Structures are given as C-alpha cells and as structure tokens.
C-alpha cells in the first residue's frame, strides 16, 4: 500500500530470485522441479479463486465438493504436499516414502482448509450479521444437501427484497443496500442448521485420519509425534 504495485512486483521478483538461488544450491533438479510445479499450482489456484469471486452470478453456481477439493489443493495444498515430498527426496528416501510424505501434506492442507472454513459456523454470533464465504466447504456441502432449487430459493430470499411497485413487481438487491462486507444472518443460521456443517466436520476428520495413516509407515520418533500432533489439532473442534 505504501510503495504501490510496481514496488510490490519488484519485491516479489527479488524474493523469488533468492528462493531460486537457494533451490539451485541444493544441487537437486527433482526438488527444483517439485517446488516449481507447486508454485505453478498455487498461481493457478489463486487465479481461479479470484475469477470465481469476481463473477456476479456465482452465488447460485452448482459447485460440487470434488471441485472444491481440487481447487483447495491447488491454492492451499500443493505447496505443502510437494514440499514434504521434496524433504524426503533431499533426505534420500525412496519413492514410497516420498509418496507417503506427499499424501501427508495433501491431506493435512485439506484438513486445515476445512477447519478454517468451518470456524464461522462453529462460533456463536451475538450480532445479526456474520462474515463467511459462499465458496467455503460447509456452504458447498449445504448446497449439495438441499439441492440446486432449494439453494437458489434461499439465496433469493436472503439477498433480495421483493415488493409491489404499483402494477409491477420490484426487486432490490440486499447487496446494493448493505454492501458485500457481511452476509445475512438468516442464511448463516440456515446453513448452520443444515447438514453441511456436520458433513464438513466429517470430511475434515477423514483428511486428518488419512494424514495420520500416511505417517504410520515411518518409524516412531519425535518428529513423527510432532506431525501427528498437528494432524490431531486440525481435527479438534
């Protein structure tokens, strides 16, 4: 904000150049390839996120949880998963250990993202407005539960005022009146009361258990215990 976009881009280029120099000093082309592909996945994921958020009609898009997981892996999981795999490569572990490390990073990141998406629905609210994303996992699972028609109806009832203007029927967007900062408390209550939140919790626990399963093939150690503690923390509600 202080220096503007040009300085921000130059600073990013400087940091990326230093990171590339550090990778080159490892003298391991596979690690360079892994982290380069992870950066590519990250850019693709964030670009897709921004493009979806910029669309006006995305509130009623029929998004599936499989698509959400794919997107979440690109923007949040690829860097961690491939970094775990790269660590095993640097320690000269075999392909099986590298694959298990990748699975640990993948499921840990998805579990963490689910935990983060769940927080607005697990905390109580003393006000009439609650901030949450319409692209979060509990909302998408809620959409799948009630169906496209039911979700469209809830969005219509939440975001639009319907009233008679003489001989015509008029509609005003709530977003135009109150702005996009807070979503309606009514919609938050409907999602929290549905099955989307409990399903998201189950999915979070699933990914946490898969991360723990990937660790079982490694010998007991202080490092393994620490990684297990992280997985337990992500699935604790």
C-alpha positions as CSV (number, residue, x, y, z in Angstrom):
1,X,0.0,0.0,0.0
2,X,2.9,2.3,0.8
3,X,5.0,1.7,-2.3
4,X,2.4,0.7,-4.9
5,X,2.1,-2.2,-7.3
6,X,5.4,-1.6,-9.1
7,X,7.5,-1.9,-5.9
8,X,5.4,-4.9,-4.8
9,X,6.1,-6.8,-8.0
10,X,9.8,-5.9,-7.9
11,X,9.9,-7.1,-4.2
12,X,8.2,-10.3,-5.2
13,X,10.7,-10.8,-8.1
14,X,13.6,-10.3,-5.6
15,X,12.2,-12.8,-3.1
16,X,11.6,-15.4,-5.9
17,X,15.1,-14.9,-7.3
18,X,16.6,-15.5,-3.9
19,X,14.4,-18.6,-3.5
20,X,15.5,-19.9,-6.9
21,X,19.1,-19.3,-5.9
22,X,18.6,-21.3,-2.7
23,X,17.0,-24.2,-4.6
24,X,19.9,-24.2,-7.1
25,X,22.4,-24.6,-4.3
26,X,20.7,-27.8,-3.2
27,X,22.0,-29.4,-6.5
28,X,18.9,-31.5,-6.8
29,X,16.9,-31.0,-10.0
30,X,13.9,-33.1,-8.8
31,X,13.4,-30.7,-5.8
32,X,13.6,-27.7,-8.1
33,X,11.0,-29.3,-10.4
34,X,8.7,-30.2,-7.5
35,X,8.8,-26.7,-6.0
36,X,8.4,-25.0,-9.4
37,X,5.3,-27.1,-10.1
38,X,4.0,-26.2,-6.7
39,X,4.3,-22.5,-7.4
40,X,2.6,-23.1,-10.7
41,X,-0.3,-24.9,-8.9
42,X,-0.5,-22.1,-6.4
43,X,-0.8,-19.4,-9.0
44,X,-3.4,-21.4,-11.0
45,X,-5.4,-21.9,-7.8
46,X,-5.4,-18.3,-6.7
47,X,-6.2,-17.1,-10.2
48,X,-9.2,-19.4,-10.3
49,X,-10.4,-18.3,-6.8
50,X,-10.2,-14.6,-7.9
51,X,-12.0,-15.2,-11.1
52,X,-14.8,-17.1,-9.3
53,X,-15.2,-14.3,-6.7
54,X,-15.3,-11.7,-9.5
55,X,-18.3,-13.3,-11.2
56,X,-21.7,-11.8,-10.3
57,X,-23.7,-15.0,-10.7
58,X,-21.5,-17.4,-8.8
59,X,-23.8,-17.4,-5.8
60,X,-26.1,-20.0,-7.5
61,X,-23.4,-21.9,-9.3
62,X,-23.8,-25.7,-8.9
63,X,-20.4,-26.3,-7.3
64,X,-19.5,-29.8,-6.1
65,X,-17.3,-30.7,-3.2
66,X,-15.0,-32.6,-5.5
67,X,-14.3,-29.4,-7.4
68,X,-13.8,-27.5,-4.1
69,X,-11.2,-30.1,-3.0
70,X,-9.4,-29.9,-6.3
71,X,-9.3,-26.1,-6.1
72,X,-8.3,-26.1,-2.4
73,X,-5.4,-28.5,-3.2
74,X,-4.1,-26.1,-5.9
75,X,-4.3,-23.0,-3.9
76,X,-3.5,-24.4,-0.4
77,X,-2.2,-27.9,-0.6
78,X,0.2,-28.3,-3.5
79,X,3.0,-26.3,-1.9
80,X,2.8,-28.2,1.4
81,X,2.4,-31.6,-0.2
82,X,5.3,-31.1,-2.7
83,X,7.5,-29.6,0.0
84,X,7.0,-32.7,2.1
85,X,7.9,-34.8,-0.9
86,X,10.9,-32.7,-1.6
87,X,12.1,-33.1,2.0
88,X,12.1,-36.8,1.6
89,X,14.0,-36.5,-1.7
90,X,16.7,-34.4,0.0
91,X,17.0,-37.0,2.8
92,X,17.4,-39.7,0.1
93,X,14.3,-41.7,1.0
94,X,12.8,-44.0,-1.6
95,X,9.8,-43.3,-3.8
96,X,7.4,-44.9,-1.4
97,X,8.4,-42.6,1.5
98,X,8.2,-39.6,-0.8
99,X,4.7,-40.6,-1.9
100,X,3.6,-41.0,1.8
101,X,5.0,-37.6,2.6
102,X,3.1,-36.1,-0.3
103,X,-0.1,-37.7,1.0
104,X,0.5,-36.4,4.5
105,X,1.0,-32.8,3.2
106,X,-2.0,-33.1,0.9
107,X,-4.5,-34.3,3.5
108,X,-3.1,-32.0,6.2
109,X,-3.6,-29.0,4.0
110,X,-7.2,-30.0,3.0
111,X,-8.0,-30.7,6.7
112,X,-6.6,-27.3,7.7
113,X,-8.6,-25.6,5.0
114,X,-11.8,-27.4,6.1
115,X,-11.1,-26.4,9.7
116,X,-10.7,-22.8,8.7
117,X,-13.9,-22.8,6.6
118,X,-15.8,-24.3,9.5
119,X,-14.8,-21.6,12.1
120,X,-17.6,-19.1,11.2
121,X,-20.2,-21.8,11.7
122,X,-18.8,-23.2,14.9
123,X,-18.5,-19.9,16.8
124,X,-21.6,-18.3,18.3
125,X,-22.8,-14.9,17.0
126,X,-24.2,-12.1,19.1
127,X,-25.0,-9.9,16.1
128,X,-27.3,-10.1,13.2
129,X,-24.5,-10.4,10.6
130,X,-21.8,-13.0,10.2
131,X,-18.9,-13.0,7.7
132,X,-18.4,-16.2,5.7
133,X,-17.6,-17.2,2.2
134,X,-20.2,-18.6,-0.2
135,X,-17.3,-20.7,-1.7
136,X,-16.4,-22.4,1.6
137,X,-16.8,-26.1,2.1
138,X,-19.8,-26.1,4.6
139,X,-21.7,-23.8,2.2
140,X,-21.0,-26.1,-0.8
141,X,-21.9,-29.2,1.1
142,X,-25.1,-27.4,2.2
143,X,-25.9,-26.8,-1.4
144,X,-25.4,-30.4,-2.3
145,X,-27.7,-31.5,0.6
146,X,-30.7,-29.2,-0.2
147,X,-30.3,-29.3,-4.0
148,X,-29.9,-26.6,-6.6
149,X,-33.5,-25.4,-6.4
150,X,-33.5,-25.2,-2.6
151,X,-30.2,-23.2,-2.6
152,X,-31.4,-20.8,-5.3
153,X,-34.6,-20.2,-3.2
154,X,-32.5,-19.5,0.0
155,X,-30.2,-17.1,-1.9
156,X,-33.2,-15.3,-3.4
157,X,-34.9,-14.9,0.0
158,X,-31.7,-13.7,1.6
159,X,-30.2,-11.3,-0.9
160,X,-33.3,-9.7,-2.5
161,X,-36.2,-7.6,-1.3
162,X,-39.4,-8.3,-3.2
163,X,-42.3,-5.8,-3.2
164,X,-45.0,-4.4,-5.3
165,X,-44.5,-1.1,-7.2
166,X,-48.0,-0.2,-8.3
167,X,-48.8,-2.5,-11.2
168,X,-45.3,-4.2,-11.3
169,X,-43.3,-6.4,-9.0
170,X,-39.9,-4.9,-8.0
171,X,-36.8,-6.5,-6.6
172,X,-33.9,-4.7,-4.8
173,X,-30.6,-6.4,-4.1
174,X,-29.7,-6.5,-0.4
175,X,-26.0,-6.3,-1.5
176,X,-26.8,-2.9,-3.1
177,X,-28.3,-1.7,0.1
178,X,-25.9,-3.1,2.7
179,X,-22.8,-3.8,0.7
180,X,-20.8,-7.1,0.4
181,X,-19.0,-7.0,3.7
182,X,-21.5,-9.0,5.7
183,X,-23.7,-11.8,4.6
184,X,-27.2,-12.2,6.0
185,X,-27.5,-13.8,9.5
186,X,-30.6,-15.6,8.2
187,X,-28.5,-17.5,5.6
188,X,-25.8,-18.3,8.2
189,X,-28.4,-19.8,10.5
190,X,-29.9,-21.9,7.7
191,X,-26.5,-23.3,6.7
192,X,-25.6,-24.0,10.4
193,X,-28.9,-25.8,11.0
194,X,-28.4,-28.0,7.9
195,X,-26.2,-31.0,7.3
196,X,-23.4,-29.1,5.5
197,X,-21.5,-28.2,8.7
198,X,-21.6,-31.8,10.2
199,X,-20.6,-33.2,6.8
200,X,-17.7,-30.8,6.6
201,X,-16.5,-31.8,10.1
202,X,-16.6,-35.5,9.0
203,X,-14.7,-34.6,5.9
204,X,-12.1,-32.7,7.9
205,X,-11.7,-35.8,10.2
206,X,-11.4,-38.0,7.2
207,X,-8.5,-36.0,5.8
208,X,-6.9,-35.8,9.3
209,X,-7.1,-39.6,9.6
210,X,-5.6,-40.1,6.1
211,X,-2.7,-37.8,7.1
212,X,-2.1,-39.9,10.3
213,X,-2.3,-43.1,8.2
214,X,0.5,-41.8,5.9
215,X,2.7,-41.4,9.0
216,X,2.3,-45.0,10.2
217,X,4.9,-46.3,7.8
218,X,7.6,-44.1,9.3
219,X,9.4,-45.3,12.4
220,X,8.4,-43.8,15.8
221,X,10.3,-40.6,16.5
222,X,10.0,-37.1,18.0
223,X,9.4,-35.7,14.5
224,X,6.7,-38.2,13.7
225,X,5.0,-37.4,17.1
226,X,5.1,-33.7,16.2
227,X,3.5,-34.3,12.8
228,X,0.8,-36.4,14.4
229,X,0.0,-33.7,16.9
230,X,-0.5,-31.2,14.1
231,X,-3.0,-33.6,12.4
232,X,-4.8,-34.1,15.7
233,X,-5.0,-30.3,16.2
234,X,-6.6,-29.8,12.8
235,X,-9.4,-32.2,13.5
236,X,-10.1,-30.9,17.0
237,X,-13.4,-28.9,17.3
